[in-house]
């Protein structure tokens, strides 16, 4: 039986955006796939791995769009190794955060938390690029030399979904390529696009950034 509780609906929306991917799809920054005779591949798997591994800390604004066109926005903070936080703003009752081992989807409105092992999702490509991008990544052709599209999927575990990451050449970004966006498609064909902007690198990020107040024990909202 399907669970249509608010928490389940919101959790599927957010986790689809943040933890999964879409095979071969290109978001706004990349051109549509050209005719077969004109296709060319820009960049390389090694370049994508190097760009992601070169990030010690990063903060960027994000906009998330689901398949119905609904939007959410906030700030993403990334810290090596394996920590990430999607903050939807001080007035939001929702939070997505990884402590490097597990991804937590926290809903303060209904006081529930869901936990997802990082390894069960291609979100690991963002957090452990050597393992996931290097092993499961495939270069997708684009029309532009300054745009690189990488599709990451584990063919033996299709239920984990796929993530297609779009990089744009930027000399000021680690490795010379900046993660611009990704597109998500989960096992139920739920597609979501996440777009990044206003990237900031090398910031001082406290470990406490990746902690959260457990709503099952407190009524406080995320810090």
Residue frames relative to the residue before (quaternion, step in Angstrom):
aa qw qx qy qz dx dy dz
X 1.0000 0.0000 0.0000 0.0000 0.00 0.00 0.00
X 0.4411 -0.6972 0.4978 0.2673 3.56 -0.92 0.89
X 0.2917 -0.7384 0.5852 0.1653 3.54 -1.09 0.82
X 0.0842 -0.8267 0.5563 0.0088 3.61 -0.45 1.20
X 0.2650 0.7620 -0.5447 0.2290 3.59 1.10 0.60
X 0.6439 -0.5337 0.3606 0.4130 3.63 -1.10 0.53
X 0.6504 0.5270 -0.3342 0.4330 3.58 0.94 -0.82
X 0.6714 0.4988 -0.3052 0.4553 3.57 0.89 -0.91
X 0.6521 0.5104 -0.3233 0.4579 3.57 0.91 -0.85
X 0.6963 0.4613 -0.2820 0.4720 3.59 0.83 -0.96
X 0.6305 0.5409 -0.3400 0.4408 3.59 0.99 -0.77
X 0.6581 0.5014 -0.3221 0.4602 3.58 0.88 -0.87
X 0.6298 0.5398 -0.3340 0.4477 3.59 0.99 -0.81
X 0.7342 0.4344 -0.2499 0.4580 3.58 0.73 -1.05
X 0.6783 0.4772 -0.3143 0.4619 3.58 0.84 -0.87
X 0.5933 0.5541 -0.3695 0.4522 3.58 1.06 -0.62
X 0.6814 0.4913 -0.2859 0.4610 3.56 0.99 -0.82
X 0.8019 0.3697 -0.1572 0.4422 3.53 0.81 -1.01
X 0.7873 0.3760 -0.1661 0.4596 3.57 1.03 -0.66
X 0.7520 0.3774 -0.2072 0.4991 3.59 1.17 -0.25
X 0.2619 -0.7894 0.5340 0.1521 3.62 -1.19 -0.24
X 0.3612 -0.7126 0.5581 0.2241 3.52 -1.34 0.19
X 0.4038 -0.7325 0.4983 0.2284 3.57 -0.73 1.07
X 0.8885 0.0716 -0.0590 0.4495 3.51 -0.87 1.06
X 0.5593 0.6051 -0.4135 0.3873 3.63 1.16 0.01
X 0.2162 -0.7805 0.5765 0.1079 3.57 -1.09 0.74
X 0.3185 -0.7552 0.5353 0.2041 3.61 -0.72 0.98
X 0.8529 -0.2936 0.1145 0.4163 3.50 -1.40 -0.07
X 0.7002 0.5073 -0.2982 0.4043 3.59 0.94 -0.76
X 0.7195 0.4169 -0.2472 0.4974 3.58 1.17 -0.44
X 0.5034 -0.6501 0.4665 0.3260 3.58 -1.05 0.65
X 0.6017 -0.5253 0.4385 0.4121 3.55 -1.24 0.31
X 0.6165 -0.5469 0.4028 0.3983 3.56 -1.17 0.58
X 0.3944 -0.7393 0.4955 0.2290 3.60 -0.80 0.98
X 0.6783 -0.4291 0.3621 0.4741 3.59 -1.23 0.01
X 0.6712 -0.5452 0.3114 0.3940 3.57 -1.08 0.69
X 0.6782 0.5066 -0.3109 0.4321 3.60 0.93 -0.84
X 0.7288 0.4288 -0.2359 0.4789 3.62 1.19 -0.44
X 0.4689 0.7095 -0.4390 0.2899 3.59 1.23 -0.14
X 0.0523 0.7623 -0.6448 0.0223 3.51 -1.18 0.69
X 0.3569 -0.7290 0.5458 0.2079 3.55 -1.14 0.64
X 0.1954 -0.7764 0.5917 0.0946 3.55 -0.83 1.03
X 0.8005 0.2492 -0.1895 0.5111 3.57 -1.05 0.73
X 0.2879 -0.7334 0.5855 0.1910 3.54 -1.29 -0.43
X 0.6528 -0.4853 0.3923 0.4294 3.55 -1.27 0.27
X 0.6439 0.5255 -0.3248 0.4513 3.58 0.95 -0.85
X 0.6349 0.5264 -0.3335 0.4567 3.59 1.03 -0.75
X 0.6519 0.5058 -0.3152 0.4689 3.59 0.98 -0.80
X 0.6394 0.5110 -0.3218 0.4761 3.58 0.96 -0.87
X 0.6710 0.5065 -0.3013 0.4500 3.57 0.90 -0.93
X 0.6422 0.5273 -0.3266 0.4505 3.58 1.00 -0.81
X 0.6997 0.4563 -0.2743 0.4765 3.58 0.92 -0.87
X 0.6724 0.4903 -0.3030 0.4645 3.60 0.94 -0.83
X 0.6296 0.5624 -0.3328 0.4202 3.57 1.16 -0.55
X 0.5922 0.5594 -0.3672 0.4489 3.58 1.26 -0.20
X 0.1975 -0.7598 0.6078 0.1197 3.57 -0.65 1.08
X 0.7517 -0.1006 0.0633 0.6487 3.54 1.04 -0.91
X 0.0258 0.7852 -0.6184 0.0195 3.55 -1.16 0.59
X 0.0534 -0.7495 0.6573 0.0573 3.51 -1.20 0.64
X 0.0699 0.7912 -0.6022 0.0804 3.57 -0.93 0.91
X 0.4665 -0.6157 0.5447 0.3266 3.53 -1.26 0.43
X 0.0861 -0.8010 0.5888 0.0654 3.58 -1.06 0.64
X 0.1514 -0.7265 0.6616 0.1078 3.49 -1.34 0.55
X 0.1494 -0.7983 0.5829 0.0256 3.54 -0.82 1.06
X 0.0484 -0.8019 0.5950 -0.0247 3.57 -0.81 1.06
X 0.2398 -0.7857 0.5513 0.1458 3.59 -0.68 1.01
X 0.7344 -0.4536 0.2726 0.4249 3.56 -1.28 0.12
X 0.6581 0.4849 -0.3097 0.4857 3.59 1.24 -0.31
X 0.5656 -0.6192 0.3719 0.3979 3.57 1.29 0.01
X 0.4527 0.6760 -0.4640 0.3504 3.60 1.25 0.16
X 0.2238 -0.8034 0.5464 0.0769 3.56 -0.99 0.92
X 0.0051 -0.7328 0.6797 0.0310 3.49 -1.30 0.60
X 0.1022 -0.8079 0.5797 0.0272 3.59 -1.08 0.63
X 0.1816 0.7799 -0.5867 0.1206 3.53 -1.23 0.44
X 0.5665 -0.5779 0.4691 0.3537 3.55 -1.23 -0.59
X 0.1987 -0.7613 0.6088 0.1015 3.54 -0.97 0.95
X 0.0678 -0.7760 0.6264 0.0293 3.56 -0.97 0.91
X 0.0867 -0.8004 0.5932 -0.0032 3.58 -0.83 1.07
X 0.0517 0.7853 -0.6155 0.0433 3.56 -1.02 0.80
X 0.3653 -0.7165 0.5524 0.2192 3.54 -0.94 0.91
X 0.6295 -0.2464 -0.7324 -0.0816 1.46 -2.00 1.50
X 0.9151 0.1164 -0.0591 0.3816 3.50 -1.08 0.86
X 0.5903 0.5793 -0.3836 0.4109 3.62 1.15 0.28
X 0.0779 0.7901 -0.6016 0.0885 3.55 -0.99 0.89
X 0.0645 -0.7863 0.6143 0.0153 3.56 -1.14 0.70
X 0.1260 -0.7530 0.6431 0.0600 3.54 -0.99 0.96
X 0.0816 -0.8183 0.5684 -0.0268 3.53 -0.35 1.34
X 0.2426 -0.8113 0.5227 0.0986 3.56 -0.63 1.17
X 0.7121 -0.4560 0.2494 0.4720 3.59 1.23 0.37
X 0.6520 -0.5772 0.3417 0.3534 3.53 -1.17 0.65
X 0.6993 0.4532 -0.2771 0.4783 3.58 1.13 -0.49
X 0.5459 0.6282 -0.3936 0.3905 3.56 1.29 -0.02
X 0.3447 -0.7196 0.5653 0.2091 3.54 -1.19 0.64
X 0.6579 0.5219 -0.2757 0.4678 3.57 1.32 0.13
X 0.0225 0.7933 -0.6057 0.0570 3.58 -1.06 0.78
X 0.0796 -0.7494 0.6542 0.0641 3.56 -1.15 0.73
X 0.1138 0.8134 -0.5529 0.1405 3.58 -0.66 1.09
X 0.1490 -0.7636 0.6215 0.0915 3.56 -1.15 0.70
X 0.2871 -0.7579 0.5645 0.1562 3.55 -1.01 0.88
X 0.6823 -0.4670 0.2820 0.4866 3.58 1.27 0.22
X 0.7495 0.3145 -0.1910 0.5503 3.56 1.23 -0.36
X 0.8092 0.0750 0.0043 0.5826 3.56 0.96 -0.89
X 0.3400 -0.6947 0.5964 0.2147 3.51 -1.27 0.58
X 0.1400 -0.7985 0.5836 0.0473 3.57 -0.82 1.05
X 0.1559 -0.7419 0.6473 0.0793 3.53 -1.01 0.94
X 0.0791 -0.8409 0.5337 -0.0425 3.54 -0.32 1.35
X 0.0518 -0.7839 0.6187 -0.0007 3.56 -0.84 1.04
X 0.2444 -0.8104 0.5205 0.1124 3.56 -0.35 1.29
X 0.5700 0.6099 -0.3909 0.3877 3.57 1.15 -0.46
X 0.7930 0.2289 -0.1215 0.5513 3.57 0.94 -0.87
X 0.4214 -0.7524 0.4238 0.2769 3.57 1.37 0.24
X 0.4980 0.6213 -0.4530 0.4010 3.55 0.74 1.10
X 0.1479 -0.7604 0.6288 0.0668 3.52 -1.28 0.59
X 0.0832 -0.7588 0.6416 0.0749 3.56 -1.06 0.79
X 0.2110 -0.7843 0.5785 0.0750 3.53 -1.03 0.89
X 0.0512 -0.7869 0.6149 -0.0084 3.55 -0.97 0.99
X 0.4085 -0.6876 0.5327 0.2768 3.63 -0.72 0.97
X 0.5455 -0.6415 0.4300 0.3256 3.57 -0.85 0.96
X 0.6723 0.5321 -0.3044 0.4151 3.57 0.92 -0.87
X 0.6345 0.5308 -0.3381 0.4488 3.60 1.20 -0.25
X 0.7514 0.3032 -0.1983 0.5515 3.57 1.22 0.23
X 0.5464 -0.6173 0.4515 0.3415 3.59 -1.12 0.58
X 0.3865 0.6752 -0.5193 0.3537 3.61 1.18 0.17
X 0.5317 0.6311 -0.3936 0.4050 3.57 1.21 -0.44
X 0.5523 0.6084 -0.3986 0.4073 3.60 1.16 -0.45
X 0.6527 0.4973 -0.3012 0.4858 3.55 1.11 -0.70
X 0.7631 0.4172 -0.1865 0.4569 3.54 0.96 -0.95
X 0.7835 0.1066 -0.0658 0.6087 3.60 1.16 -0.53
X 0.0881 -0.8715 0.4791 0.0560 3.59 0.59 1.14
X 0.6014 0.5672 -0.3821 0.4130 3.61 1.01 -0.64
X 0.6990 0.4646 -0.2670 0.4737 3.54 0.95 -0.89
X 0.8033 0.3488 -0.1694 0.4521 3.57 0.62 -1.13
X 0.6941 0.4300 -0.2915 0.4984 3.61 0.79 -0.90
X 0.6777 0.5152 -0.2974 0.4321 3.55 0.87 -0.95
X 0.7412 0.4191 -0.2185 0.4766 3.57 0.99 -0.85
X 0.8237 0.2618 -0.0912 0.4946 3.56 0.86 -1.00
X 0.5310 0.6729 -0.3913 0.3348 3.59 1.25 -0.06
X 0.0630 -0.7659 0.6391 0.0314 3.54 -1.25 0.60
X 0.4247 -0.7034 0.5157 0.2427 3.55 -0.91 0.95
X 0.1910 -0.7712 0.6004 0.0910 3.58 -0.91 0.98
X 0.4806 -0.6947 0.4439 0.2990 3.63 -0.73 0.97
X 0.0490 -0.7517 0.6564 0.0412 3.55 -1.23 0.64
X 0.5607 -0.6121 0.4414 0.3408 3.59 -1.29 0.16
X 0.7370 0.4205 -0.2090 0.4862 3.58 1.22 -0.41
X 0.4820 -0.6831 0.4756 0.2735 3.55 -0.97 0.88
X 0.7070 0.4572 -0.2652 0.4698 3.58 1.16 -0.52
X 0.6625 0.4294 -0.3109 0.5292 3.60 1.26 0.30
X 0.0743 -0.7891 0.6097 0.0098 3.55 -0.89 1.01
X 0.1113 -0.7928 0.5985 0.0277 3.57 -0.87 1.00
X 0.0496 -0.8035 0.5929 -0.0199 3.57 -0.72 1.11
X 0.1777 -0.7681 0.6095 0.0833 3.56 -0.80 1.06
X 0.0670 -0.7997 0.5966 0.0099 3.57 -0.80 0.99
X 0.2130 0.7486 -0.6057 0.1657 3.55 -0.78 1.10
X 0.3268 -0.6914 0.6032 0.2267 3.53 -1.22 0.55
X 0.3290 -0.7924 0.4704 0.2063 3.62 -0.20 1.19
X 0.6509 0.5119 -0.3257 0.4563 3.57 1.16 -0.42
X 0.7659 0.2595 -0.1564 0.5671 3.61 1.27 -0.27
X 0.0553 -0.8501 0.5229 0.0301 3.61 0.53 1.10
X 0.5856 0.5944 -0.3737 0.4051 3.58 1.16 -0.47
X 0.6000 0.5665 -0.3601 0.4352 3.59 1.24 -0.29
X 0.5049 -0.6740 0.4143 0.3451 3.59 1.23 -0.18
X 0.3664 -0.6972 0.5795 0.2094 3.53 -1.39 -0.09
X 0.1132 -0.7765 0.6121 0.0978 3.56 -1.13 0.56
X 0.1222 -0.7626 0.6317 0.0669 3.56 -0.95 0.93
X 0.1303 -0.8111 0.5697 0.0212 3.54 -0.56 1.24
X 0.2167 -0.7736 0.5880 0.0938 3.55 -0.99 0.92
X 0.0891 -0.7808 0.6182 0.0132 3.54 -0.85 1.08
X 0.1590 -0.7587 0.6251 0.0910 3.55 -1.18 0.69
X 0.5339 -0.6339 0.4496 0.3332 3.58 -0.94 0.85
X 0.1592 0.7545 -0.6200 0.1448 3.55 -0.91 1.00
X 0.3903 -0.7671 0.4612 0.2157 3.55 -0.38 1.25
X 0.6826 0.4918 -0.2927 0.4544 3.60 1.11 -0.55
X 0.5980 0.5585 -0.3630 0.4458 3.61 1.25 -0.12
X 0.6130 -0.5420 0.4074 0.4056 3.62 -1.12 0.51
X 0.8287 0.1639 -0.1451 0.5152 3.55 -0.84 0.99
X 0.5351 -0.6680 0.3846 0.3455 3.58 1.27 0.07
X 0.6977 0.3633 -0.2618 0.5592 3.60 1.30 0.14
X 0.1991 -0.7929 0.5691 0.0880 3.57 -0.88 0.97
X 0.4292 -0.6777 0.5331 0.2687 3.56 -0.90 0.95
X 0.1938 -0.8309 0.5190 0.0518 3.55 -0.44 1.27
X 0.7834 -0.1688 0.1780 0.5711 3.58 0.96 -0.88
X 0.0737 -0.7543 0.6359 0.1458 3.51 -1.36 -0.02
X 0.2933 -0.7329 0.5902 0.1690 3.51 -1.31 0.46
X 0.2114 -0.8164 0.5332 0.0669 3.55 -0.96 0.88
X 0.0408 0.7521 -0.6576 0.0176 3.51 -1.14 0.78
X 0.2039 -0.7956 0.5571 0.1231 3.57 -0.58 1.10
X 0.7518 -0.4109 0.2737 0.4372 3.56 -1.33 0.01
X 0.6885 0.4456 -0.2717 0.5036 3.58 1.24 -0.36
X 0.5233 -0.6639 0.3856 0.3696 3.59 1.31 0.33
X 0.3753 0.6875 -0.5207 0.3398 3.60 1.04 0.73
X 0.1387 -0.8207 0.5536 0.0278 3.57 -0.48 1.25
X 0.0554 0.7752 -0.6269 0.0556 3.53 -1.01 0.90
X 0.2274 -0.7588 0.5966 0.1287 3.57 -1.09 0.76
X 0.1057 -0.7635 0.6344 0.0584 3.57 -1.05 0.83
X 0.0911 -0.8055 0.5855 0.0032 3.57 -0.69 1.14
X 0.2241 -0.7856 0.5679 0.1004 3.57 -0.95 0.92
X 0.0338 0.7774 -0.6275 0.0250 3.55 -1.20 0.61
X 0.8119 0.2750 -0.1903 0.4786 3.56 -1.35 0.22
X 0.0902 0.8294 -0.5404 0.1087 3.58 0.85 1.03
X 0.0284 -0.7604 0.6486 0.0159 3.57 -1.11 0.80
X 0.1597 -0.8192 0.5493 0.0409 3.55 -0.77 1.11
X 0.8270 0.2959 -0.1870 0.4398 3.54 -1.31 0.41
X 0.3410 0.7481 -0.5001 0.2720 3.57 1.12 0.57
X 0.4742 -0.6032 0.5408 0.3448 3.55 -1.27 0.31
X 0.0067 0.8058 -0.5886 0.0652 3.59 -0.56 1.21
X 0.3585 -0.7533 0.5159 0.1945 3.57 -0.57 1.17
X 0.5816 -0.5884 0.4358 0.3544 3.56 -1.14 0.66
X 0.6092 0.5843 -0.3461 0.4095 3.57 1.10 -0.66
X 0.4755 0.6730 -0.4338 0.3644 3.59 1.27 -0.28
X 0.7530 0.3961 -0.1917 0.4893 3.56 1.10 -0.73
X 0.4863 0.5860 -0.4567 0.4599 3.52 1.27 0.55
X 0.0498 -0.7846 0.6132 0.0769 3.56 -1.26 0.21
X 0.4869 -0.6210 0.5257 0.3178 3.52 -1.25 0.51
X 0.3625 -0.7508 0.5148 0.1996 3.55 -0.66 1.13
X 0.3483 -0.7778 0.4791 0.2101 3.61 -0.44 1.14
X 0.5580 0.5979 -0.3984 0.4153 3.58 1.22 -0.20
X 0.7437 0.3474 -0.2005 0.5349 3.53 1.33 -0.31
X 0.7919 0.1697 -0.0765 0.5816 3.59 1.25 -0.35
X 0.4371 -0.6907 0.5106 0.2667 3.56 -1.21 0.42
X 0.4612 0.7039 -0.4414 0.3114 3.56 1.26 -0.03
X 0.4289 -0.6807 0.5345 0.2587 3.52 -1.21 0.58
X 0.7002 -0.4705 0.3092 0.4391 3.61 -1.24 0.27
X 0.4899 -0.6686 0.4824 0.2834 3.53 -1.14 0.73
